[in-house]
């Protein structure tokens, strides 16, 4: 009873459908049944292990996420608490600074008043001492003067004023010629308002150098001007103010100026060199001024060199600068 190999018809009817012993030619043994049971138990255990491992991974993931959320909440709370603490510290420091500032300001005011009072008193004392000393010295001088007899002037002393008067240089005669200072104040000459005023660096050229301006028309020399006698020469059509008149309709009334200026320059060795040199400046003329065929910029000084050729407007006259040393 109870054995699988029992010939009982009841046990035979309850045979497992997996059992092949009922089939013809079946070869079921106890070992085969054990192998089958062991294989089915291994599959069940593997499935259960996989389910168990999957559950553990889910639990670990949930645990990590919960711990991360907890840390984030703690960090956020800590940062908020730190900000509140810093704000409280800053407010306390500001309040303390205000309190210290008021007290220190009052202290400084008291110290300043005390020092000022002490300085005033010391100044008054020194002033009184100085006044007393001066009074004593004055009294001593007056006493000495009363005691000493008056001195008689000697013959040498009496002759000195006459010699001084004789050696005095003669007074300079008034000069009513045009100067830069007078022109800058009035800015008129012969009733005409001048466009140009000489600069402060205006100078006469050295006597060792002679500047001459040769006036050509075609190949003929019309005139020779010695520029070294003046600091500035005004060229223009208005004969009331022009030093060198230009009788051409294209020229302006006050066309241009040749000015001698003292300028300093730095040479290639870094040394400063100064000297008086000629410059030309166009006074905003209608047709311009040309030097060697190139237009001169308006209202700017342009340095002139030896053998430069100057033309004014559309005039055919050429002015050639020559330097003699």
CORBEL-V643549 format. One record per pair of residues at least 12 apart in sequence whose C-alpha atoms are under 10 Angstrom apart, sorted by sequence separation. I is the first residue (numbers start at 1). J is the second residue. D is the distance in whole Angstrom. If there is no record, write none. Layout:
# CORBEL-V643549
i=I j=J d=D
i=I j=J d=D
This chain:
# CORBEL-V643549
i=184 j=196 d=9
i=185 j=197 d=10
i=212 j=224 d=7
i=213 j=225 d=5
i=214 j=226 d=9
i=236 j=248 d=9
i=237 j=249 d=8
i=241 j=253 d=9
i=242 j=254 d=7
i=262 j=274 d=7
i=263 j=275 d=6
i=264 j=276 d=9
i=307 j=319 d=9
i=308 j=320 d=6
i=309 j=321 d=7
i=19 j=32 d=10
i=183 j=196 d=9
i=184 j=197 d=6
i=212 j=225 d=6
i=213 j=226 d=6
i=237 j=250 d=9
i=238 j=251 d=10
i=240 j=253 d=10
i=241 j=254 d=8
i=242 j=255 d=9
i=244 j=257 d=10
i=262 j=275 d=5
i=263 j=276 d=6
i=282 j=295 d=10
i=284 j=297 d=9
i=285 j=298 d=8
i=291 j=304 d=8
i=307 j=320 d=6
i=308 j=321 d=6
i=309 j=322 d=10
i=19 j=33 d=8
i=183 j=197 d=7
i=184 j=198 d=8
i=211 j=225 d=8
i=212 j=226 d=5
i=213 j=227 d=7
i=237 j=251 d=6
i=238 j=252 d=8
i=239 j=253 d=8
i=242 j=256 d=10
i=243 j=257 d=9
i=261 j=275 d=8
i=262 j=276 d=4
i=263 j=277 d=7
i=282 j=296 d=7
i=283 j=297 d=10
i=284 j=298 d=5
i=285 j=299 d=10
i=296 j=310 d=10
i=306 j=320 d=8
i=307 j=321 d=5
i=308 j=322 d=8
i=18 j=33 d=9
i=182 j=197 d=10
i=183 j=198 d=9
i=184 j=199 d=10
i=211 j=226 d=6
i=212 j=227 d=6
i=236 j=251 d=7
i=237 j=252 d=6
i=238 j=253 d=5
i=239 j=254 d=9
i=242 j=257 d=9
i=260 j=275 d=10
i=261 j=276 d=5
i=262 j=277 d=7
i=281 j=296 d=8
i=282 j=297 d=7
i=283 j=298 d=6
i=284 j=299 d=6
i=292 j=307 d=9
i=293 j=308 d=10
i=295 j=310 d=10
i=305 j=320 d=10
i=306 j=321 d=6
i=307 j=322 d=6
i=5 j=21 d=10
i=181 j=197 d=9
i=210 j=226 d=7
i=211 j=227 d=5
i=212 j=228 d=8
i=235 j=251 d=9
i=236 j=252 d=6
i=237 j=253 d=4
i=238 j=254 d=7
i=260 j=276 d=6
i=261 j=277 d=6
i=262 j=278 d=9
i=280 j=296 d=8
i=281 j=297 d=8
i=282 j=298 d=5
i=283 j=299 d=6
i=284 j=300 d=10
i=292 j=308 d=6
i=293 j=309 d=8
i=294 j=310 d=9
i=295 j=311 d=10
i=305 j=321 d=7
i=306 j=322 d=5
i=307 j=323 d=8
i=180 j=197 d=7
i=181 j=198 d=9
i=210 j=227 d=8
i=211 j=228 d=6
i=235 j=252 d=9
i=236 j=253 d=5
i=237 j=254 d=7
i=238 j=255 d=9
i=259 j=276 d=10
i=260 j=277 d=5
i=261 j=278 d=6
i=280 j=297 d=10
i=281 j=298 d=7
i=282 j=299 d=6
i=283 j=300 d=9
i=291 j=308 d=7
i=292 j=309 d=5
i=293 j=310 d=8
i=294 j=311 d=10
i=295 j=312 d=10
i=304 j=321 d=8
i=305 j=322 d=8
i=306 j=323 d=6
i=18 j=36 d=10
i=179 j=197 d=10
i=180 j=198 d=6
i=181 j=199 d=10
i=210 j=228 d=6
i=211 j=229 d=9
i=235 j=253 d=8
i=236 j=254 d=4
i=237 j=255 d=8
i=259 j=277 d=8
i=260 j=278 d=4
i=261 j=279 d=7
i=281 j=299 d=6
i=282 j=300 d=7
i=291 j=309 d=6
i=292 j=310 d=6
i=293 j=311 d=8
i=305 j=323 d=9
i=306 j=324 d=10
i=179 j=198 d=9
i=180 j=199 d=8
i=181 j=200 d=10
i=209 j=228 d=8
i=210 j=229 d=9
i=225 j=244 d=9
i=235 j=254 d=6
i=236 j=255 d=5
i=259 j=278 d=6
i=260 j=279 d=6
i=280 j=299 d=10
i=281 j=300 d=6
i=282 j=301 d=8
i=290 j=309 d=8
i=291 j=310 d=5
i=292 j=311 d=8
i=180 j=200 d=8
i=234 j=254 d=7
i=235 j=255 d=6
i=236 j=256 d=7
i=258 j=278 d=7
i=259 j=279 d=5
i=260 j=280 d=9
i=280 j=300 d=8
i=281 j=301 d=5
i=282 j=302 d=9
i=290 j=310 d=6
i=291 j=311 d=7
i=207 j=228 d=8
i=234 j=255 d=8
i=235 j=256 d=5
i=236 j=257 d=9
i=258 j=279 d=6
i=259 j=280 d=6
i=279 j=300 d=9
i=280 j=301 d=6
i=281 j=302 d=6
i=289 j=310 d=7
i=290 j=311 d=5
i=291 j=312 d=9
i=180 j=202 d=9
i=205 j=227 d=9
i=206 j=228 d=8
i=207 j=229 d=9
i=234 j=256 d=6
i=235 j=257 d=6
i=257 j=279 d=8
i=258 j=280 d=4
i=259 j=281 d=8
i=279 j=301 d=6
i=280 j=302 d=5
i=281 j=303 d=9
i=289 j=311 d=6
i=290 j=312 d=6
i=204 j=227 d=10
i=205 j=228 d=6
i=233 j=256 d=8
i=234 j=257 d=5
i=235 j=258 d=8
i=257 j=280 d=6
i=258 j=281 d=7
i=278 j=301 d=9
i=279 j=302 d=5
i=280 j=303 d=6
i=288 j=311 d=9
i=289 j=312 d=5
i=290 j=313 d=8
i=5 j=29 d=10
i=204 j=228 d=7
i=205 j=229 d=8
i=233 j=257 d=5
i=234 j=258 d=7
i=256 j=280 d=7
i=257 j=281 d=5
i=258 j=282 d=9
i=278 j=302 d=9
i=279 j=303 d=4
i=280 j=304 d=7
i=288 j=312 d=7
i=289 j=313 d=6
i=290 j=314 d=10
i=4 j=29 d=10
i=5 j=30 d=10
i=204 j=229 d=7
i=205 j=230 d=8
i=232 j=257 d=7
i=233 j=258 d=5
i=234 j=259 d=9
i=256 j=281 d=6
i=257 j=282 d=7
i=278 j=303 d=6
i=279 j=304 d=5
i=287 j=312 d=8
i=288 j=313 d=5
i=289 j=314 d=9
i=4 j=30 d=9
i=204 j=230 d=6
i=205 j=231 d=8
i=232 j=258 d=6
i=233 j=259 d=7
i=255 j=281 d=9
i=256 j=282 d=4
i=257 j=283 d=7
i=277 j=303 d=7
i=278 j=304 d=6
i=279 j=305 d=9
i=287 j=313 d=5
i=288 j=314 d=9
i=292 j=318 d=10
i=203 j=230 d=9
i=204 j=231 d=5
i=231 j=258 d=8
i=232 j=259 d=4
i=233 j=260 d=9
i=255 j=282 d=6
i=256 j=283 d=5
i=277 j=304 d=8
i=278 j=305 d=8
i=285 j=312 d=9
i=286 j=313 d=8
i=287 j=314 d=7
i=291 j=318 d=10
i=202 j=230 d=10
i=203 j=231 d=6
i=204 j=232 d=9
i=230 j=258 d=10
i=231 j=259 d=6
i=232 j=260 d=6
i=254 j=282 d=9
i=255 j=283 d=6
i=256 j=284 d=8
i=277 j=305 d=9
i=278 j=306 d=10
i=285 j=313 d=8
i=287 j=315 d=10
i=290 j=318 d=10
i=291 j=319 d=9
i=292 j=320 d=10
i=202 j=231 d=6
i=203 j=232 d=9
i=230 j=259 d=9
i=231 j=260 d=5
i=232 j=261 d=9
i=254 j=283 d=7
i=255 j=284 d=7
i=256 j=285 d=8
i=291 j=320 d=10
i=202 j=232 d=8
i=230 j=260 d=8
i=231 j=261 d=8
i=253 j=283 d=10
i=254 j=284 d=9
i=255 j=285 d=5
i=280 j=310 d=10
i=282 j=312 d=10
i=227 j=258 d=9
i=252 j=283 d=9
i=254 j=285 d=8
i=255 j=286 d=8
i=227 j=259 d=10
i=228 j=260 d=9
i=252 j=284 d=9
i=253 j=285 d=8
i=255 j=287 d=9
i=256 j=288 d=9
i=198 j=231 d=9
i=227 j=260 d=9
i=252 j=285 d=6
i=253 j=286 d=10
i=255 j=288 d=8
i=256 j=289 d=7
i=198 j=232 d=8
i=251 j=285 d=7
i=252 j=286 d=7
i=255 j=289 d=8
i=197 j=232 d=10
i=250 j=285 d=9
i=251 j=286 d=7
i=252 j=287 d=8
i=250 j=286 d=8
i=251 j=287 d=7
i=252 j=288 d=9
i=250 j=287 d=6
i=251 j=288 d=8
i=196 j=234 d=9
i=250 j=288 d=9
i=251 j=289 d=9
i=261 j=301 d=10
i=256 j=298 d=9
i=259 j=301 d=9
i=261 j=303 d=10
i=256 j=299 d=9
i=258 j=301 d=9
i=259 j=302 d=10
i=260 j=303 d=10
i=278 j=321 d=10
i=257 j=301 d=9
i=258 j=302 d=9
i=259 j=303 d=9
i=231 j=276 d=10
i=258 j=303 d=10
i=259 j=304 d=10
i=192 j=238 d=9
i=232 j=278 d=9
i=234 j=280 d=10
i=258 j=304 d=9
i=194 j=241 d=8
i=231 j=278 d=9
i=232 j=279 d=9
i=233 j=280 d=9
i=234 j=281 d=10
i=235 j=282 d=10
i=236 j=283 d=10
i=192 j=240 d=8
i=193 j=241 d=9
i=232 j=280 d=10
i=235 j=283 d=10
i=191 j=240 d=9
i=192 j=241 d=7
i=234 j=283 d=10
i=236 j=285 d=9
i=190 j=240 d=6
i=191 j=241 d=9
i=228 j=278 d=10
i=189 j=240 d=8
i=190 j=241 d=7
i=227 j=278 d=9
i=189 j=241 d=7
i=188 j=241 d=9
i=204 j=259 d=9
i=205 j=260 d=7
i=203 j=259 d=9
i=204 j=260 d=6
i=205 j=261 d=8
i=256 j=312 d=8
i=202 j=259 d=7
i=203 j=260 d=6
i=204 j=261 d=8
i=205 j=262 d=9
i=255 j=312 d=8
i=196 j=254 d=9
i=201 j=259 d=10
i=202 j=260 d=6
i=203 j=261 d=6
i=204 j=262 d=9
i=255 j=313 d=9
i=195 j=254 d=7
i=198 j=257 d=10
i=201 j=260 d=8
i=202 j=261 d=5
i=203 j=262 d=6
i=194 j=254 d=8
i=195 j=255 d=9
i=196 j=256 d=9
i=199 j=259 d=9
i=201 j=261 d=5
i=202 j=262 d=6
i=203 j=263 d=10
i=252 j=312 d=9
i=195 j=256 d=10
i=196 j=257 d=8
i=198 j=259 d=8
i=199 j=260 d=10
i=200 j=261 d=9
i=201 j=262 d=5
i=202 j=263 d=9
i=251 j=312 d=6
i=252 j=313 d=8
i=198 j=260 d=10
i=199 j=261 d=8
i=200 j=262 d=9
i=201 j=263 d=7
i=250 j=312 d=8
i=251 j=313 d=5
i=198 j=261 d=9
i=250 j=313 d=5
i=251 j=314 d=8
i=248 j=312 d=9
i=249 j=313 d=9
i=250 j=314 d=6
i=251 j=315 d=8
i=248 j=313 d=8
i=249 j=314 d=9
i=250 j=315 d=7
i=211 j=277 d=10
i=246 j=312 d=8
i=248 j=314 d=8
i=249 j=315 d=8
i=211 j=278 d=9
i=246 j=313 d=10
i=248 j=315 d=6
i=247 j=315 d=9
i=248 j=316 d=9
i=206 j=275 d=9
i=246 j=315 d=8
i=248 j=317 d=10
i=205 j=275 d=9
i=206 j=276 d=7
i=205 j=276 d=6
i=206 j=277 d=10
i=246 j=317 d=9
i=203 j=275 d=10
i=204 j=276 d=7
i=205 j=277 d=7
i=203 j=276 d=7
i=204 j=277 d=9
i=205 j=278 d=8
i=202 j=276 d=9
i=203 j=277 d=9
i=204 j=278 d=10
i=201 j=276 d=9
i=202 j=277 d=10
i=203 j=278 d=10
i=236 j=312 d=9
i=235 j=312 d=9
i=196 j=281 d=10
i=196 j=282 d=10
i=196 j=283 d=7
i=195 j=283 d=7
i=195 j=284 d=9
i=214 j=307 d=10
i=216 j=309 d=10
i=212 j=306 d=10
i=213 j=307 d=9
i=215 j=309 d=10
i=225 j=319 d=10
i=227 j=321 d=9
i=211 j=306 d=9
i=213 j=308 d=10
i=214 j=309 d=10
i=215 j=310 d=10
i=222 j=317 d=9
i=224 j=319 d=9
i=226 j=321 d=10
i=213 j=309 d=10
i=221 j=317 d=10
i=222 j=318 d=10
i=223 j=319 d=9
i=224 j=320 d=10
i=225 j=321 d=10
i=226 j=322 d=10
i=213 j=310 d=10
i=220 j=317 d=10
i=221 j=318 d=10
i=224 j=321 d=10
i=217 j=315 d=10
i=218 j=316 d=8
i=221 j=319 d=10
i=217 j=316 d=6
i=218 j=317 d=7
i=219 j=318 d=10
i=216 j=316 d=9
i=217 j=317 d=5
i=218 j=318 d=8
i=216 j=317 d=6
i=217 j=318 d=6
i=215 j=317 d=7
i=216 j=318 d=5
i=217 j=319 d=9
i=196 j=299 d=10
i=215 j=318 d=6
i=216 j=319 d=6
i=214 j=318 d=8
i=215 j=319 d=5
i=216 j=320 d=8
i=213 j=318 d=10
i=214 j=319 d=6
i=215 j=320 d=7
i=213 j=319 d=6
i=214 j=320 d=5
i=215 j=321 d=9
i=212 j=319 d=10
i=213 j=320 d=6
i=214 j=321 d=7
i=212 j=320 d=8
i=213 j=321 d=5
i=214 j=322 d=8
i=212 j=321 d=6
i=213 j=322 d=6
i=211 j=321 d=7
i=212 j=322 d=5
i=213 j=323 d=9
i=211 j=322 d=6
i=212 j=323 d=6
i=210 j=322 d=8
i=211 j=323 d=5
i=212 j=324 d=8
i=210 j=323 d=6
i=211 j=324 d=6
i=209 j=323 d=7
i=210 j=324 d=5
i=211 j=325 d=9
i=209 j=324 d=6
i=210 j=325 d=6
i=208 j=324 d=9
i=209 j=325 d=5
i=208 j=325 d=6
i=207 j=325 d=9
